């Protein structure tokens, strides 16, 4: 890390970096056990160990803890002008994972805001664009809620018609069996069409909304 000058490596740092890659719970256990000592380390070692810890929290799904600490990594990266860390853009990676944690905690509006900010920085990042679409699809507008409620109502009515057909129409009113069959089929089909149609419309609108946003940002970048 060229932004730090020290070449000294403490014993605790060496023990930490000796942990096997992917052993996220071991990383978390070590860091939390030695947190007081880690806070006393030089900036470089403290930054590397805290970054590894924050990433480990994300990997094991400890999203609340991750959100509590990820801003500190972002602020340190900005303060020390750290653009790349282990070959990755540390600022954008931390922002992306912050959005992912918010998404997993059902904070869709906050996740959307961050993803839009990332796209404003790099509108050619396909992963972020896809994630923004996923985030917006998870937010159910009123028309989707109404469509689902309507489909459930139609399915319930169809179930009631089936009960009437079995208990009343077939035993006592056989001439009306064909009409009742057509009615329940129509109700089931209508419920399915409303349910699927609402979801398809929502997906198409999200696709257009995000694509328009991305294309606008790209045009602005290209014109600069």
Residue pairs with C-beta under 8 A, 6 or more apart in sequence:
1 44
1 48
1 82
1 85
3 80
3 81
3 82
4 42
4 43
4 44
4 47
4 80
6 42
6 44
8 42
9 45
10 41
10 42
10 45
12 34
12 37
12 38
12 41
13 41
13 45
13 48
13 49
15 30
16 27
16 30
16 31
16 34
16 49
16 52
17 48
19 26
19 27
19 30
20 26
24 55
24 56
24 59
24 60
25 56
25 60
27 52
27 53
27 56
28 53
28 56
28 57
28 60
28 62
31 38
31 49
31 50
31 52
31 53
31 56
38 45
38 46
38 49
38 50
39 46
41 49
43 76
43 80
47 73
47 76
47 80
47 82
50 69
50 72
50 73
51 73
51 85
51 90
53 69
54 66
54 69
54 70
54 73
54 94
55 97
57 63
57 65
57 66
57 69
58 66
58 70
58 97
58 100
58 101
61 104
63 101
63 102
63 104
63 105
64 105
66 97
66 98
66 101
67 98
67 101
67 102
67 105
70 94
70 97
70 98
70 101
71 98
73 90
73 94
74 91
74 94
74 95
74 98
76 82
77 83
77 85
77 90
77 91
77 94
78 91
82 90
83 89
83 90
83 91
84 90
85 93
92 118
92 121
92 122
92 125
95 114
95 117
95 118
96 114
96 115
96 118
96 127
96 128
96 131
98 114
99 110
99 111
99 114
99 115
99 118
99 131
99 135
100 111
100 131
102 108
102 110
102 111
102 114
103 111
103 131
103 134
103 135
103 138
108 135
108 136
108 138
108 139
109 139
111 135
112 132
112 135
112 136
112 139
115 128
115 131
115 132
115 135
116 132
116 213
118 125
118 128
119 125
119 128
119 129
119 132
119 213
119 214
119 217
120 217
122 128
123 129
123 214
123 217
123 218
123 221
124 218
129 210
129 214
132 210
133 206
133 207
133 210
136 206
136 209
136 210
137 202
137 203
137 206
140 148
140 202
141 202
143 198
143 201
143 202
144 198
144 199
144 202
146 198
147 194
147 195
147 197
147 198
147 199
148 195
148 198
150 191
150 194
151 191
151 192
151 194
151 195
151 198
152 191
153 191
154 187
154 188
154 190
154 191
154 194
155 187
155 188
155 191
157 187
158 184
158 187
158 188
158 191
161 180
161 183
161 184
161 187
162 184
164 180
165 177
165 180
165 181
165 184
169 176
169 177
169 180
170 177
